[in-house]
Amino acid sequence: MANVYAALEAGATVFDASVGGLGGCPFAPNATGNIATEDLVYMWEGMGVSTGVDLDALIGVARWIEGKVGRRLEGMVMKAGPFRPIGTG
């Protein structure tokens, strides 16, 4: 997440992530997977960067996928839900 933030600040506009943090690398046996898309969307929206992504729907998809794959996924926002200050939704 810190690297994505730094890349965004440096001008990068395209990032690779996956719902729930699914993924990894078949050539790296201990690869942990990808950054969860919902975690990135949450971070960017909190920074005021409009993503056009429905975070609640994305969390729902991540939870659905978790049920389909039958194991806990790495995404943090799907576990905790998005924090919204009182009076904002």
C-alpha positions in Angstrom: 0.0 0.0 0.0 2.8 2.4 0.8 4.4 1.7 -2.5 1.2 2.3 -4.4 0.8 5.6 -2.5 4.3 6.6 -3.4 3.7 5.7 -7.0 0.5 7.7 -7.1 2.3 10.7 -5.7 5.0 10.3 -8.3 2.4 10.4 -11.1 1.6 6.7 -11.8 -2.0 6.2 -13.0 -2.3 2.5 -13.6 -2.1 -0.1 -10.8 -2.5 -3.8 -10.6 -4.6 -5.3 -7.8 -7.2 -8.1 -7.4 -10.4 -8.4 -5.5 -9.7 -9.8 -2.0 -6.0 -9.9 -2.8 -6.3 -13.1 -4.8 -3.3 -14.2 -6.8 0.3 -14.8 -6.4 3.1 -16.1 -8.6 3.5 -19.7 -9.6 7.3 -19.1 -9.8 7.6 -17.7 -6.2 6.4 -20.4 -3.8 5.8 -18.0 -0.9 4.2 -15.2 -2.9 1.5 -13.6 -0.8 -0.8 -12.4 -3.6 -1.8 -9.1 -4.9 -3.0 -5.9 -3.2 -6.7 -6.1 -2.6 -8.6 -3.8 -5.0 -11.1 -2.9 -2.2 -8.2 -1.8 0.0 -6.8 0.5 -2.7 -10.2 2.0 -3.5 -10.7 2.6 0.2 -7.3 4.3 0.5 -7.8 6.5 -2.6 -11.4 7.5 -1.7 -10.1 8.5 1.7 -7.5 10.6 0.1 -10.1 12.3 -2.0 -9.2 10.5 -5.2 -12.4 9.6 -7.1 -12.3 6.1 -8.4 -15.8 5.7 -9.8 -15.9 2.3 -8.0 -18.8 1.3 -5.7 -16.8 0.2 -2.7 -19.8 -1.5 -1.0 -20.4 -3.5 -4.1 -16.7 -4.4 -4.4 -16.7 -5.6 -0.8 -19.7 -7.7 -1.5 -17.9 -9.3 -4.5 -14.8 -10.0 -2.4 -16.9 -11.7 0.3 -18.7 -13.7 -2.3 -15.4 -14.8 -3.9 -14.1 -15.8 -0.4 -17.0 -18.1 -0.1 -16.4 -19.6 -3.5 -12.7 -20.3 -3.0 -13.4 -21.6 0.5 -10.6 -19.8 2.3 -10.0 -16.5 4.0 -8.7 -13.8 1.6 -6.2 -11.1 2.4 -8.2 -8.0 1.9 -8.6 -5.9 5.0 -11.5 -3.7 4.0 -13.7 -6.7 3.2 -13.1 -8.0 6.7 -13.6 -4.7 8.6 -15.9 -2.8 6.3 -15.2 0.8 5.3 -14.9 3.4 7.9 -17.2 6.3 7.3 -17.2 9.3 9.7 -20.5 9.9 11.5 -23.0 11.6 9.3 -21.4 10.7 6.0 -23.3 7.5 5.1 
